[in-house]
Amino acid sequence: MSLYLDASVLLPRLVEEPDSPLISAYLLENTEELLVSDFAAAEVASGLSRLVRMRVISRAGADACLSDFEIWRAATSAPVELHAADARLAYAYVRRFDLMLCTPDALHLAIARRLDATLVTLDRRLVRVAGELGIAVTVPGAA
């Protein structure tokens, strides 16, 4: 089984947040293949940029976090490229207004579906939608 990590799981690994200890423990305990898409990596950089704009961390701090992320990603996860089919499936998901999805979440779901991987997220709405779409999902620390 492979685990596809979204940005809600990756950012607390880099920046101290309430869920950081939980995420660190989860990542250490799991022996499954970890998958991080280029899209999730872009979201991580975007999240760090937001923290710089909000003056939560310095630019140097964000650069250090991003460097740490790239080293960790290369050492412990398998890279996942975006495919045109991911965007087409995300478009189909977003068009389902009952799901109330934003494009980034729809892309994560589409990638996880294509890879037949379990989506690992802290986003409760994404957990609900993944269940509705028949995509395996897990929340670190959930019993």
ROVOZA-372655 format. One record per residue: chain; z, x, y of N, C-alpha, C, CB in turn; residue in three letters. Coordinates in steps of 0.05 Angstrom, whole numbers, plus 5000, padded with zeros to 4 digits. Glycine has a CB too. Layout:
BEGIN
kette A | nz Z | nx X | ny Y | caz Z | cax X | cay Y | cz Z | cx X | cy Y | cbz Z | cbx X | cby Y | rest ALA
...
END
This chain:
BEGIN
kette A | nz 5000 | nx 5017 | ny 4976 | caz 5000 | cax 5000 | cay 5000 | cz 5000 | cx 5018 | cy 5025 | cbz 5025 | cbx 4981 | cby 5000 | rest MET
kette A | nz 4986 | nx 5010 | ny 5045 | caz 4985 | cax 5024 | cay 5071 | cz 4998 | cx 5007 | cy 5092 | cbz 4955 | cbx 5030 | cby 5079 | rest SER
kette A | nz 5010 | nx 5021 | ny 5111 | caz 5023 | cax 5008 | cay 5133 | cz 5009 | cx 5014 | cy 5159 | cbz 5053 | cbx 5016 | cby 5135 | rest LEU
kette A | nz 4999 | nx 4993 | ny 5173 | caz 4985 | cax 4996 | cay 5198 | cz 5005 | cx 4992 | cy 5221 | cbz 4961 | cbx 4976 | cby 5201 | rest TYR
kette A | nz 5010 | nx 5013 | ny 5237 | caz 5030 | cax 5012 | cay 5258 | cz 5017 | cx 5004 | cy 5285 | cbz 5044 | cbx 5039 | cby 5261 | rest LEU
kette A | nz 5029 | nx 4984 | ny 5298 | caz 5020 | cax 4977 | cay 5325 | cz 5037 | cx 4991 | cy 5346 | cbz 5021 | cbx 4946 | cby 5329 | rest ASP
kette A | nz 5029 | nx 4988 | ny 5371 | caz 5043 | cax 5003 | cay 5393 | cz 5072 | cx 4994 | cy 5396 | cbz 5028 | cbx 4998 | cby 5418 | rest ALA
kette A | nz 5079 | nx 4970 | ny 5389 | caz 5107 | cax 4961 | cay 5392 | cz 5125 | cx 4977 | cy 5374 | cbz 5109 | cbx 4931 | cby 5386 | rest SER
kette A | nz 5115 | nx 4989 | ny 5353 | caz 5130 | cax 5006 | cay 5334 | cz 5128 | cx 5035 | cy 5343 | cbz 5120 | cbx 5002 | cby 5305 | rest VAL
kette A | nz 5105 | nx 5043 | ny 5354 | caz 5101 | cax 5071 | cay 5361 | cz 5115 | cx 5080 | cy 5386 | cbz 5071 | cbx 5076 | cby 5364 | rest LEU
kette A | nz 5116 | nx 5063 | ny 5406 | caz 5129 | cax 5070 | cay 5431 | cz 5159 | cx 5076 | cy 5428 | cbz 5125 | cbx 5049 | cby 5452 | rest LEU
kette A | nz 5174 | nx 5060 | ny 5414 | caz 5203 | cax 5066 | cay 5411 | cz 5208 | cx 5091 | cy 5395 | cbz 5217 | cbx 5043 | cby 5397 | rest PRO
kette A | nz 5188 | nx 5102 | ny 5381 | caz 5191 | cax 5127 | cay 5368 | cz 5190 | cx 5150 | cy 5389 | cbz 5169 | cbx 5131 | cby 5347 | rest ARG
kette A | nz 5177 | nx 5145 | ny 5411 | caz 5172 | cax 5165 | cay 5432 | cz 5192 | cx 5164 | cy 5455 | cbz 5144 | cbx 5164 | cby 5442 | rest LEU
kette A | nz 5199 | nx 5140 | ny 5463 | caz 5215 | cax 5135 | cay 5486 | cz 5240 | cx 5120 | cy 5477 | cbz 5200 | cbx 5119 | cby 5509 | rest VAL
kette A | nz 5263 | nx 5128 | ny 5487 | caz 5288 | cax 5116 | cay 5478 | cz 5289 | cx 5087 | cy 5487 | cbz 5312 | cbx 5131 | cby 5489 | rest GLU
kette A | nz 5290 | nx 5069 | ny 5467 | caz 5293 | cax 5040 | cay 5471 | cz 5314 | cx 5030 | cy 5452 | cbz 5265 | cbx 5026 | cby 5466 | rest GLU
kette A | nz 5323 | nx 5005 | ny 5455 | caz 5343 | cax 4995 | cay 5436 | cz 5334 | cx 4996 | cy 5407 | cbz 5349 | cbx 4966 | cby 5443 | rest PRO
kette A | nz 5308 | nx 4993 | ny 5401 | caz 5299 | cax 4994 | cay 5374 | cz 5292 | cx 5022 | cy 5363 | cbz 5275 | cbx 4976 | cby 5372 | rest ASP
kette A | nz 5295 | nx 5042 | ny 5380 | caz 5287 | cax 5069 | cay 5372 | cz 5301 | cx 5078 | cy 5346 | cbz 5294 | cbx 5088 | cby 5394 | rest SER
kette A | nz 5327 | nx 5075 | ny 5343 | caz 5340 | cax 5084 | cay 5318 | cz 5329 | cx 5069 | cy 5293 | cbz 5370 | cbx 5081 | cby 5319 | rest PRO
kette A | nz 5324 | nx 5044 | ny 5297 | caz 5314 | cax 5027 | cay 5275 | cz 5286 | cx 5037 | cy 5267 | cbz 5312 | cbx 4998 | cby 5284 | rest LEU
kette A | nz 5269 | nx 5043 | ny 5286 | caz 5242 | cax 5052 | cay 5281 | cz 5243 | cx 5080 | cy 5267 | cbz 5225 | cbx 5053 | cby 5307 | rest ILE
kette A | nz 5259 | nx 5098 | ny 5278 | caz 5261 | cax 5124 | cay 5266 | cz 5269 | cx 5123 | cy 5237 | cbz 5281 | cbx 5141 | cby 5282 | rest SER
kette A | nz 5290 | nx 5106 | ny 5231 | caz 5299 | cax 5103 | cay 5203 | cz 5277 | cx 5091 | cy 5186 | cbz 5324 | cbx 5086 | cby 5202 | rest ALA
kette A | nz 5263 | nx 5071 | ny 5196 | caz 5242 | cax 5058 | cay 5181 | cz 5220 | cx 5078 | cy 5174 | cbz 5230 | cbx 5035 | cby 5197 | rest TYR
kette A | nz 5212 | nx 5094 | ny 5193 | caz 5190 | cax 5113 | cay 5188 | cz 5198 | cx 5135 | cy 5169 | cbz 5181 | cbx 5125 | cby 5214 | rest LEU
kette A | nz 5224 | nx 5143 | ny 5170 | caz 5233 | cax 5163 | cay 5151 | cz 5236 | cx 5153 | cy 5123 | cbz 5260 | cbx 5174 | cby 5161 | rest LEU
kette A | nz 5244 | nx 5127 | ny 5120 | caz 5249 | cax 5116 | cay 5093 | cz 5224 | cx 5108 | cy 5078 | cbz 5267 | cbx 5092 | cby 5096 | rest GLU
kette A | nz 5202 | nx 5103 | ny 5092 | caz 5178 | cax 5093 | cay 5079 | cz 5161 | cx 5116 | cy 5068 | cbz 5162 | cbx 5076 | cby 5098 | rest ASN
kette A | nz 5151 | nx 5111 | ny 5044 | caz 5134 | cax 5131 | cay 5032 | cz 5104 | cx 5122 | cy 5031 | cbz 5143 | cbx 5137 | cby 5003 | rest THR
kette A | nz 5099 | nx 5098 | ny 5040 | caz 5072 | cax 5088 | cay 5041 | cz 5055 | cx 5103 | cy 5061 | cbz 5072 | cbx 5058 | cby 5047 | rest GLU
kette A | nz 5029 | nx 5102 | ny 5058 | caz 5011 | cax 5114 | cay 5077 | cz 5014 | cx 5100 | cy 5104 | cbz 4982 | cbx 5113 | cby 5067 | rest GLU
kette A | nz 5017 | nx 5116 | ny 5125 | caz 5019 | cax 5105 | cay 5152 | cz 4991 | cx 5107 | cy 5165 | cbz 5040 | cbx 5120 | cby 5169 | rest LEU
kette A | nz 4983 | nx 5085 | ny 5177 | caz 4957 | cax 5084 | cay 5191 | cz 4961 | cx 5079 | cy 5221 | cbz 4938 | cbx 5062 | cby 5178 | rest LEU
kette A | nz 4948 | nx 5095 | ny 5237 | caz 4949 | cax 5092 | cay 5266 | cz 4920 | cx 5092 | cy 5276 | cbz 4967 | cbx 5114 | cby 5280 | rest VAL
kette A | nz 4912 | nx 5070 | ny 5288 | caz 4885 | cax 5068 | cay 5298 | cz 4882 | cx 5082 | cy 5325 | cbz 4876 | cbx 5039 | cby 5300 | rest SER
kette A | nz 4857 | nx 5089 | ny 5331 | caz 4851 | cax 5100 | cay 5357 | cz 4859 | cx 5080 | cy 5379 | cbz 4821 | cbx 5107 | cby 5360 | rest ASP
kette A | nz 4856 | nx 5054 | ny 5373 | caz 4864 | cax 5033 | cay 5392 | cz 4894 | cx 5034 | cy 5396 | cbz 4855 | cbx 5006 | cby 5382 | rest PHE
kette A | nz 4910 | nx 5036 | ny 5375 | caz 4939 | cax 5037 | cay 5378 | cz 4947 | cx 5062 | cy 5394 | cbz 4953 | cbx 5037 | cby 5351 | rest ALA
kette A | nz 4933 | nx 5084 | ny 5390 | caz 4938 | cax 5108 | cay 5405 | cz 4933 | cx 5104 | cy 5435 | cbz 4921 | cbx 5132 | cby 5394 | rest ALA
kette A | nz 4911 | nx 5090 | ny 5441 | caz 4905 | cax 5083 | cay 5469 | cz 4927 | cx 5066 | cy 5481 | cbz 4877 | cbx 5070 | cby 5471 | rest ALA
kette A | nz 4937 | nx 5047 | ny 5465 | caz 4958 | cax 5030 | cay 5475 | cz 4984 | cx 5046 | cy 5480 | cbz 4964 | cbx 5007 | cby 5455 | rest GLU
kette A | nz 4989 | nx 5066 | ny 5463 | caz 5012 | cax 5083 | cay 5468 | cz 5009 | cx 5097 | cy 5494 | cbz 5015 | cbx 5103 | cby 5444 | rest VAL
kette A | nz 4986 | nx 5109 | ny 5499 | caz 4981 | cax 5122 | cay 5525 | cz 4984 | cx 5103 | cy 5548 | cbz 4953 | cbx 5135 | cby 5525 | rest ALA
kette A | nz 4974 | nx 5079 | ny 5545 | caz 4977 | cax 5058 | cay 5566 | cz 5006 | cx 5051 | cy 5571 | cbz 4961 | cbx 5033 | cby 5558 | rest SER
kette A | nz 5021 | nx 5049 | ny 5549 | caz 5050 | cax 5043 | cay 5552 | cz 5065 | cx 5065 | cy 5567 | cbz 5062 | cbx 5038 | cby 5525 | rest GLY
kette A | nz 5058 | nx 5090 | ny 5561 | caz 5070 | cax 5112 | cay 5575 | cz 5062 | cx 5112 | cy 5604 | cbz 5063 | cbx 5139 | cby 5561 | rest LEU
kette A | nz 5037 | nx 5106 | ny 5609 | caz 5027 | cax 5105 | cay 5637 | cz 5043 | cx 5083 | cy 5653 | cbz 4997 | cbx 5099 | cby 5637 | rest SER
kette A | nz 5048 | nx 5061 | ny 5639 | caz 5063 | cax 5039 | cay 5652 | cz 5091 | cx 5049 | cy 5659 | cbz 5064 | cbx 5014 | cby 5634 | rest ARG
kette A | nz 5103 | nx 5064 | ny 5641 | caz 5130 | cax 5074 | cay 5646 | cz 5131 | cx 5094 | cy 5669 | cbz 5142 | cbx 5087 | cby 5621 | rest LEU
kette A | nz 5109 | nx 5110 | ny 5672 | caz 5107 | cax 5128 | cay 5694 | cz 5104 | cx 5112 | cy 5720 | cbz 5083 | cbx 5147 | cby 5691 | rest VAL
kette A | nz 5087 | nx 5092 | ny 5720 | caz 5083 | cax 5076 | cay 5744 | cz 5109 | cx 5062 | cy 5752 | cbz 5062 | cbx 5055 | cby 5740 | rest ARG
kette A | nz 5125 | nx 5054 | ny 5733 | caz 5151 | cax 5041 | cay 5738 | cz 5173 | cx 5061 | cy 5745 | cbz 5159 | cbx 5024 | cby 5714 | rest MET
kette A | nz 5167 | nx 5086 | ny 5743 | caz 5185 | cax 5108 | cay 5748 | cz 5209 | cx 5109 | cy 5729 | cbz 5196 | cbx 5106 | cby 5777 | rest ARG
kette A | nz 5203 | nx 5100 | ny 5704 | caz 5223 | cax 5101 | cay 5683 | cz 5223 | cx 5129 | cy 5671 | cbz 5216 | cbx 5080 | cby 5661 | rest VAL
kette A | nz 5199 | nx 5141 | ny 5669 | caz 5197 | cax 5169 | cay 5660 | cz 5178 | cx 5184 | cy 5679 | cbz 5186 | cbx 5171 | cby 5631 | rest ILE
kette A | nz 5181 | nx 5210 | ny 5680 | caz 5164 | cax 5226 | cay 5697 | cz 5137 | cx 5230 | cy 5684 | cbz 5177 | cbx 5253 | cby 5703 | rest SER
kette A | nz 5118 | nx 5240 | ny 5699 | caz 5092 | cax 5246 | cay 5688 | cz 5095 | cx 5268 | cy 5667 | cbz 5072 | cbx 5255 | cby 5710 | rest ARG
kette A | nz 5111 | nx 5288 | ny 5673 | caz 5116 | cax 5310 | cay 5654 | cz 5129 | cx 5299 | cy 5628 | cbz 5134 | cbx 5332 | cby 5666 | rest ALA
kette A | nz 5147 | nx 5280 | ny 5631 | caz 5159 | cax 5268 | cay 5608 | cz 5139 | cx 5252 | cy 5591 | cbz 5182 | cbx 5249 | cby 5617 | rest GLY
kette A | nz 5121 | nx 5238 | ny 5605 | caz 5100 | cax 5223 | cay 5591 | cz 5081 | cx 5242 | cy 5577 | cbz 5085 | cbx 5205 | cby 5610 | rest ALA
kette A | nz 5074 | nx 5264 | ny 5590 | caz 5057 | cax 5284 | cay 5577 | cz 5070 | cx 5295 | cy 5552 | cbz 5050 | cbx 5307 | cby 5597 | rest ASP
kette A | nz 5096 | nx 5301 | ny 5554 | caz 5110 | cax 5311 | cay 5530 | cz 5111 | cx 5291 | cy 5508 | cbz 5139 | cbx 5319 | cby 5539 | rest ALA
kette A | nz 5116 | nx 5265 | ny 5515 | caz 5116 | cax 5244 | cay 5495 | cz 5089 | cx 5241 | cy 5481 | cbz 5124 | cbx 5217 | cby 5507 | rest CYS
kette A | nz 5068 | nx 5243 | ny 5497 | caz 5041 | cax 5240 | cay 5486 | cz 5034 | cx 5264 | cy 5468 | cbz 5020 | cbx 5238 | cby 5509 | rest LEU
kette A | nz 5043 | nx 5287 | ny 5476 | caz 5038 | cax 5311 | cay 5459 | cz 5053 | cx 5308 | cy 5433 | cbz 5047 | cbx 5337 | cby 5474 | rest SER
kette A | nz 5078 | nx 5299 | ny 5434 | caz 5095 | cax 5294 | cay 5410 | cz 5081 | cx 5274 | cy 5392 | cbz 5123 | cbx 5285 | cby 5418 | rest ASP
kette A | nz 5071 | nx 5252 | ny 5405 | caz 5057 | cax 5232 | cay 5390 | cz 5033 | cx 5243 | cy 5375 | cbz 5049 | cbx 5209 | cby 5408 | rest PHE
kette A | nz 5016 | nx 5258 | ny 5389 | caz 4992 | cax 5269 | cay 5376 | cz 4999 | cx 5288 | cy 5353 | cbz 4976 | cbx 5284 | cby 5397 | rest GLU
kette A | nz 5020 | nx 5304 | ny 5356 | caz 5028 | cax 5322 | cay 5334 | cz 5038 | cx 5305 | cy 5311 | cbz 5051 | cbx 5341 | cby 5344 | rest ILE
kette A | nz 5055 | nx 5285 | ny 5316 | caz 5066 | cax 5268 | cay 5295 | cz 5043 | cx 5253 | cy 5282 | cbz 5087 | cbx 5248 | cby 5307 | rest TRP
kette A | nz 5025 | nx 5242 | ny 5297 | caz 5003 | cax 5226 | cay 5286 | cz 4986 | cx 5243 | cy 5267 | cbz 4986 | cbx 5215 | cby 5309 | rest ARG
kette A | nz 4980 | nx 5267 | ny 5276 | caz 4963 | cax 5285 | cay 5259 | cz 4978 | cx 5293 | cy 5234 | cbz 4955 | cbx 5310 | cby 5275 | rest ALA
kette A | nz 5004 | nx 5297 | ny 5235 | caz 5019 | cax 5307 | cay 5212 | cz 5027 | cx 5285 | cy 5192 | cbz 5043 | cbx 5320 | cby 5222 | rest ALA
kette A | nz 5031 | nx 5260 | ny 5202 | caz 5043 | cax 5240 | cay 5184 | cz 5027 | cx 5215 | cy 5180 | cbz 5070 | cbx 5233 | cby 5195 | rest THR
kette A | nz 5005 | nx 5212 | ny 5194 | caz 4990 | cax 5187 | cay 5191 | cz 4961 | cx 5192 | cy 5187 | cbz 4994 | cbx 5169 | cby 5215 | rest SER
kette A | nz 4947 | nx 5172 | ny 5176 | caz 4918 | cax 5174 | cay 5173 | cz 4905 | cx 5161 | cy 5197 | cbz 4909 | cbx 5161 | cby 5146 | rest ALA
kette A | nz 4885 | nx 5174 | ny 5209 | caz 4872 | cax 5162 | cay 5232 | cz 4854 | cx 5138 | cy 5223 | cbz 4854 | cbx 5183 | cby 5247 | rest PRO
kette A | nz 4851 | nx 5119 | ny 5241 | caz 4835 | cax 5096 | cay 5236 | cz 4817 | cx 5092 | cy 5260 | cbz 4852 | cbx 5070 | cby 5230 | rest VAL
kette A | nz 4791 | nx 5092 | ny 5256 | caz 4772 | cax 5087 | cay 5277 | cz 4767 | cx 5057 | cy 5281 | cbz 4745 | cbx 5101 | cby 5272 | rest GLU
kette A | nz 4760 | nx 5050 | ny 5305 | caz 4752 | cax 5022 | cay 5310 | cz 4724 | cx 5018 | cy 5300 | cbz 4754 | cbx 5015 | cby 5340 | rest LEU
kette A | nz 4719 | nx 4994 | ny 5289 | caz 4692 | cax 4987 | cay 5281 | cz 4683 | cx 4963 | cy 5298 | cbz 4691 | cbx 4980 | cby 5250 | rest HIS
kette A | nz 4657 | nx 4960 | ny 5300 | caz 4646 | cax 4937 | cay 5315 | cz 4656 | cx 4911 | cy 5302 | cbz 4615 | cbx 4938 | cby 5316 | rest ALA
kette A | nz 4658 | nx 4911 | ny 5276 | caz 4668 | cax 4887 | cay 5262 | cz 4696 | cx 4879 | cy 5270 | cbz 4666 | cbx 4891 | cby 5232 | rest ALA
kette A | nz 4712 | nx 4899 | ny 5278 | caz 4740 | cax 4893 | cay 5287 | cz 4738 | cx 4877 | cy 5313 | cbz 4755 | cbx 4920 | cby 5292 | rest ASP
kette A | nz 4721 | nx 4885 | ny 5331 | caz 4718 | cax 4870 | cay 5356 | cz 4708 | cx 4842 | cy 5351 | cbz 4700 | cbx 4886 | cby 5375 | rest ALA
kette A | nz 4689 | nx 4839 | ny 5333 | caz 4678 | cax 4813 | cay 5327 | cz 4699 | cx 4795 | cy 5315 | cbz 4654 | cbx 4815 | cby 5308 | rest ARG
kette A | nz 4715 | nx 4805 | ny 5297 | caz 4736 | cax 4789 | cay 5285 | cz 4758 | cx 4783 | cy 5305 | cbz 4749 | cbx 4803 | cby 5260 | rest LEU
kette A | nz 4765 | nx 4802 | ny 5322 | caz 4785 | cax 4797 | cay 5343 | cz 4775 | cx 4775 | cy 5362 | cbz 4790 | cbx 4823 | cby 5360 | rest ALA
kette A | nz 4749 | nx 4775 | ny 5368 | caz 4737 | cax 4754 | cay 5384 | cz 4741 | cx 4727 | cy 5371 | cbz 4707 | cbx 4759 | cby 5389 | rest TYR
kette A | nz 4736 | nx 4726 | ny 5345 | caz 4740 | cax 4700 | cay 5330 | cz 4769 | cx 4691 | cy 5331 | cbz 4731 | cbx 4703 | cby 5301 | rest ALA
kette A | nz 4788 | nx 4710 | ny 5329 | caz 4816 | cax 4703 | cay 5330 | cz 4824 | cx 4693 | cy 5358 | cbz 4833 | cbx 4727 | cby 5323 | rest TYR
kette A | nz 4814 | nx 4707 | ny 5378 | caz 4821 | cax 4699 | cay 5406 | cz 4810 | cx 4671 | cy 5412 | cbz 4811 | cbx 4719 | cby 5426 | rest VAL
kette A | nz 4786 | nx 4665 | ny 5401 | caz 4774 | cax 4639 | cay 5405 | cz 4790 | cx 4616 | cy 5393 | cbz 4746 | cbx 4638 | cby 5395 | rest ARG
kette A | nz 4807 | nx 4623 | ny 5374 | caz 4825 | cax 4603 | cay 5362 | cz 4849 | cx 4599 | cy 5381 | cbz 4834 | cbx 4611 | cby 5333 | rest ARG
kette A | nz 4846 | nx 4581 | ny 5399 | caz 4866 | cax 4577 | cay 5420 | cz 4893 | cx 4569 | cy 5410 | cbz 4856 | cbx 4557 | cby 5440 | rest PHE
kette A | nz 4894 | nx 4557 | ny 5386 | caz 4919 | cax 4550 | cay 5374 | cz 4936 | cx 4575 | cy 5367 | cbz 4915 | cbx 4534 | cby 5349 | rest ASP
kette A | nz 4923 | nx 4598 | ny 5363 | caz 4938 | cax 4622 | cay 5357 | cz 4950 | cx 4635 | cy 5382 | cbz 4919 | cbx 4642 | cby 5344 | rest LEU
kette A | nz 4939 | nx 4629 | ny 5405 | caz 4949 | cax 4639 | cay 5431 | cz 4951 | cx 4670 | cy 5431 | cbz 4977 | cbx 4627 | cby 5437 | rest MET
kette A | nz 4930 | nx 4683 | ny 5422 | caz 4929 | cax 4712 | cay 5420 | cz 4917 | cx 4725 | cy 5445 | cbz 4914 | cbx 4721 | cby 5396 | rest LEU
kette A | nz 4927 | nx 4748 | ny 5452 | caz 4914 | cax 4765 | cay 5471 | cz 4896 | cx 4785 | cy 5456 | cbz 4935 | cbx 4781 | cby 5490 | rest CYS
kette A | nz 4877 | nx 4796 | ny 5469 | caz 4857 | cax 4813 | cay 5456 | cz 4870 | cx 4837 | cy 5441 | cbz 4837 | cbx 4824 | cby 5476 | rest THR
kette A | nz 4889 | nx 4852 | ny 5453 | caz 4901 | cax 4874 | cay 5438 | cz 4914 | cx 4865 | cy 5412 | cbz 4922 | cbx 4888 | cby 5455 | rest PRO
kette A | nz 4928 | nx 4844 | ny 5412 | caz 4941 | cax 4834 | cay 5387 | cz 4919 | cx 4826 | cy 5367 | cbz 4959 | cbx 4811 | cby 5393 | rest ASP
kette A | nz 4899 | nx 4813 | ny 5376 | caz 4877 | cax 4804 | cay 5358 | cz 4863 | cx 4829 | cy 5346 | cbz 4856 | cbx 4787 | cby 5374 | rest ALA
kette A | nz 4860 | nx 4850 | ny 5361 | caz 4848 | cax 4874 | cay 5350 | cz 4866 | cx 4887 | cy 5329 | cbz 4843 | cbx 4895 | cby 5373 | rest LEU
kette A | nz 4892 | nx 4888 | ny 5333 | caz 4910 | cax 4898 | cay 5313 | cz 4908 | cx 4882 | cy 5287 | cbz 4939 | cbx 4899 | cby 5323 | rest HIS
kette A | nz 4907 | nx 4856 | ny 5290 | caz 4904 | cax 4839 | cay 5266 | cz 4878 | cx 4843 | cy 5252 | cbz 4907 | cbx 4809 | cby 5274 | rest LEU
kette A | nz 4857 | nx 4846 | ny 5267 | caz 4830 | cax 4850 | cay 5255 | cz 4829 | cx 4877 | cy 5240 | cbz 4808 | cbx 4850 | cby 5277 | rest ALA
kette A | nz 4841 | nx 4897 | ny 5252 | caz 4841 | cax 4924 | cay 5239 | cz 4857 | cx 4923 | cy 5213 | cbz 4852 | cbx 4945 | cby 5258 | rest ILE
kette A | nz 4881 | nx 4911 | ny 5215 | caz 4898 | cax 4909 | cay 5191 | cz 4884 | cx 4893 | cy 5169 | cbz 4925 | cbx 4895 | cby 5198 | rest ALA
kette A | nz 4870 | nx 4872 | ny 5177 | caz 4855 | cax 4856 | cay 5156 | cz 4834 | cx 4873 | cy 5143 | cbz 4842 | cbx 4831 | cby 5169 | rest ARG
kette A | nz 4818 | nx 4887 | ny 5160 | caz 4796 | cax 4904 | cay 5149 | cz 4807 | cx 4925 | cy 5130 | cbz 4781 | cbx 4918 | cby 5171 | rest ARG
kette A | nz 4830 | nx 4936 | ny 5136 | caz 4841 | cax 4958 | cay 5120 | cz 4857 | cx 4947 | cy 5096 | cbz 4859 | cbx 4975 | cby 5137 | rest LEU
kette A | nz 4861 | nx 4921 | ny 5096 | caz 4879 | cax 4908 | cay 5076 | cz 4906 | cx 4922 | cy 5076 | cbz 4866 | cbx 4910 | cby 5048 | rest ASP
kette A | nz 4916 | nx 4927 | ny 5100 | caz 4942 | cax 4941 | cay 5104 | cz 4962 | cx 4921 | cy 5114 | cbz 4938 | cbx 4964 | cby 5124 | rest ALA
kette A | nz 4987 | nx 4928 | ny 5110 | caz 5009 | cax 4912 | cay 5121 | cz 5013 | cx 4920 | cy 5150 | cbz 5036 | cbx 4916 | cby 5105 | rest THR
kette A | nz 5012 | nx 4900 | ny 5168 | caz 5017 | cax 4905 | cay 5196 | cz 5047 | cx 4909 | cy 5201 | cbz 5006 | cbx 4881 | cby 5214 | rest LEU
kette A | nz 5055 | nx 4930 | ny 5214 | caz 5082 | cax 4936 | cay 5221 | cz 5085 | cx 4932 | cy 5251 | cbz 5092 | cbx 4964 | cby 5212 | rest VAL
kette A | nz 5102 | nx 4913 | ny 5259 | caz 5104 | cax 4906 | cay 5287 | cz 5132 | cx 4896 | cy 5293 | cbz 5083 | cbx 4884 | cby 5295 | rest THR
kette A | nz 5139 | nx 4898 | ny 5319 | caz 5164 | cax 4886 | cay 5328 | cz 5158 | cx 4860 | cy 5344 | cbz 5179 | cbx 4905 | cby 5346 | rest LEU
kette A | nz 5133 | nx 4853 | ny 5347 | caz 5124 | cax 4830 | cay 5362 | cz 5127 | cx 4805 | cy 5345 | cbz 5095 | cbx 4834 | cby 5372 | rest ASP
kette A | nz 5146 | nx 4788 | ny 5351 | caz 5151 | cax 4764 | cay 5335 | cz 5128 | cx 4744 | cy 5335 | cbz 5176 | cbx 4750 | cby 5346 | rest ARG
kette A | nz 5114 | nx 4742 | ny 5358 | caz 5090 | cax 4724 | cay 5359 | cz 5069 | cx 4734 | cy 5340 | cbz 5080 | cbx 4722 | cby 5387 | rest ARG
kette A | nz 5065 | nx 4761 | ny 5340 | caz 5045 | cax 4773 | cay 5322 | cz 5052 | cx 4769 | cy 5293 | cbz 5042 | cbx 4803 | cby 5329 | rest LEU
kette A | nz 5078 | nx 4770 | ny 5287 | caz 5087 | cax 4765 | cay 5260 | cz 5079 | cx 4736 | cy 5251 | cbz 5118 | cbx 4768 | cby 5258 | rest VAL
kette A | nz 5084 | nx 4717 | ny 5269 | caz 5078 | cax 4689 | cay 5263 | cz 5048 | cx 4686 | cy 5258 | cbz 5087 | cbx 4671 | cby 5286 | rest ARG
kette A | nz 5032 | nx 4697 | ny 5276 | caz 5003 | cax 4693 | cay 5274 | cz 4992 | cx 4708 | cy 5249 | cbz 4989 | cbx 4704 | cby 5299 | rest VAL
kette A | nz 5002 | nx 4731 | ny 5243 | caz 4993 | cax 4746 | cay 5219 | cz 4998 | cx 4729 | cy 5195 | cbz 5008 | cbx 4773 | cby 5217 | rest ALA
kette A | nz 5022 | nx 4716 | ny 5194 | caz 5028 | cax 4698 | cay 5171 | cz 5008 | cx 4675 | cy 5169 | cbz 5056 | cbx 4687 | cby 5174 | rest GLY
kette A | nz 5001 | nx 4664 | ny 5192 | caz 4982 | cax 4641 | cay 5192 | cz 4954 | cx 4650 | cy 5183 | cbz 4980 | cbx 4629 | cby 5220 | rest GLU
kette A | nz 4947 | nx 4675 | ny 5188 | caz 4921 | cax 4685 | cay 5181 | cz 4920 | cx 4698 | cy 5153 | cbz 4911 | cbx 4706 | cby 5202 | rest LEU
kette A | nz 4943 | nx 4699 | ny 5140 | caz 4944 | cax 4711 | cay 5113 | cz 4944 | cx 4741 | cy 5113 | cbz 4922 | cbx 4701 | cby 5097 | rest GLY
kette A | nz 4952 | nx 4753 | ny 5135 | caz 4953 | cax 4782 | cay 5137 | cz 4982 | cx 4791 | cy 5132 | cbz 4944 | cbx 4792 | cby 5166 | rest ILE
kette A | nz 4985 | nx 4810 | ny 5113 | caz 5012 | cax 4820 | cay 5107 | cz 5025 | cx 4832 | cy 5132 | cbz 5011 | cbx 4840 | cby 5084 | rest ALA
kette A | nz 5050 | nx 4826 | ny 5136 | caz 5064 | cax 4836 | cay 5160 | cz 5093 | cx 4842 | cy 5153 | cbz 5062 | cbx 4816 | cby 5183 | rest VAL
kette A | nz 5104 | nx 4862 | ny 5167 | caz 5132 | cax 4868 | cay 5164 | cz 5144 | cx 4876 | cy 5191 | cbz 5137 | cbx 4890 | cby 5143 | rest THR
kette A | nz 5170 | nx 4870 | ny 5194 | caz 5184 | cax 4878 | cay 5217 | cz 5206 | cx 4898 | cy 5209 | cbz 5197 | cbx 4853 | cby 5232 | rest VAL
kette A | nz 5205 | nx 4922 | ny 5219 | caz 5226 | cax 4941 | cay 5212 | cz 5254 | cx 4930 | cy 5216 | cbz 5222 | cbx 4967 | cby 5228 | rest PRO
kette A | nz 5271 | nx 4933 | ny 5196 | caz 5298 | cax 4924 | cay 5199 | cz 5303 | cx 4895 | cy 5192 | cbz 5308 | cbx 4928 | cby 5226 | rest GLY
kette A | nz 5281 | nx 4879 | ny 5188 | caz 5285 | cax 4851 | cay 5181 | cz 5292 | cx 4849 | cy 5152 | cbz 5259 | cbx 4834 | cby 5187 | rest ALA
kette A | nz 5311 | nx 4832 | ny 5146 | caz 5320 | cax 4829 | cay 5119 | cz 5301 | cx 4811 | cy 5103 | cbz 5348 | cbx 4817 | cby 5118 | rest ALA
END
